[in-house]
Amino acid sequence: MSLFRRLFGGADRQEDLPEPTMEYDGYLVRATPYEEAGQWQLCGLIRRDIGGEVKEHRFVRADRFTDRDVAIEMTFDKAKRIITERGRSIFD
């Protein structure tokens, strides 16, 4: 753990970091980037309640970023594209 994290109480592991969420067109999107080789891998989860059943679609892309916040932003952008292009068929 870095000196600054110890001094200021920053998160030590990626599991300690919150998973940001957003709603888009009736879908709940959770950004779940993870550290891989010193960078943040684009990864997310799309959820929607369909007929009383919660459906989920997890996606991972090859894109990696040095900044976690950028990875989160790009995850949301990718999720919006997936939802717009495929709609409910992502759960098939």
C-alpha positions in Angstrom: 0.0 0.0 0.0 1.4 3.4 -0.9 2.3 6.0 1.8 -0.4 8.4 0.7 -3.1 5.7 0.9 -1.9 4.8 4.4 -2.0 8.5 5.5 -5.3 9.4 3.9 -7.2 6.2 4.2 -7.5 5.3 0.5 -8.7 2.0 -0.7 -6.0 -0.7 -0.6 -7.6 -3.2 -3.0 -10.0 -2.9 -5.9 -12.6 -4.9 -3.9 -12.7 -1.9 -1.5 -13.7 0.5 -4.3 -17.4 1.2 -4.9 -18.9 0.0 -8.2 -20.5 3.0 -9.8 -24.0 2.6 -11.3 -26.2 4.5 -13.7 -29.6 4.0 -15.3 -30.1 4.1 -19.0 -33.3 3.5 -20.9 -34.8 1.3 -18.1 -31.6 -0.7 -17.6 -29.3 -0.5 -14.6 -25.6 -0.4 -15.6 -22.8 -1.2 -13.1 -19.2 -0.4 -14.0 -17.0 -3.1 -12.7 -13.5 -2.3 -14.1 -10.7 -4.4 -12.6 -6.9 -4.0 -12.4 -5.0 -6.1 -14.9 -1.3 -5.6 -15.6 -1.2 -2.2 -13.9 -4.2 -0.9 -15.9 -8.0 -0.9 -15.6 -9.8 -3.4 -17.8 -13.2 -2.3 -19.2 -15.9 -4.4 -17.6 -19.5 -4.0 -16.7 -22.9 -5.5 -15.9 -26.3 -4.6 -17.5 -29.4 -5.6 -15.5 -33.1 -5.3 -16.2 -36.3 -6.7 -14.6 -38.3 -8.4 -17.4 -41.6 -9.9 -16.4 -40.6 -10.1 -12.7 -37.3 -11.8 -13.4 -34.0 -10.0 -13.1 -31.8 -10.6 -16.2 -28.1 -9.8 -16.3 -25.5 -9.5 -19.1 -21.9 -9.1 -18.1 -19.4 -7.7 -20.7 -15.7 -7.4 -20.8 -13.7 -5.7 -23.5 -10.0 -5.7 -24.3 -9.8 -1.9 -23.7 -7.5 -1.0 -20.8 -7.0 2.4 -19.2 -4.4 3.9 -16.8 -7.1 5.7 -14.9 -10.0 4.0 -13.1 -12.4 6.9 -13.7 -11.8 6.8 -17.4 -12.4 3.1 -17.4 -15.7 3.7 -15.6 -16.7 6.4 -18.1 -15.9 4.2 -21.1 -17.8 1.3 -19.5 -20.9 3.4 -19.3 -20.4 4.5 -22.9 -20.0 0.9 -24.1 -23.1 -0.2 -22.1 -25.2 2.5 -23.7 -24.1 1.3 -27.2 -24.9 -2.3 -26.3 -28.3 -1.4 -25.0 -29.1 0.9 -28.0 -27.9 -1.6 -30.6 -29.2 -4.9 -29.1 -32.0 -4.0 -26.6 -33.5 -6.9 -24.7 -31.8 -9.4 -27.1 -28.6 -9.1 -24.9 -30.3 -11.5 -22.5 -31.0 -14.2 -25.1 
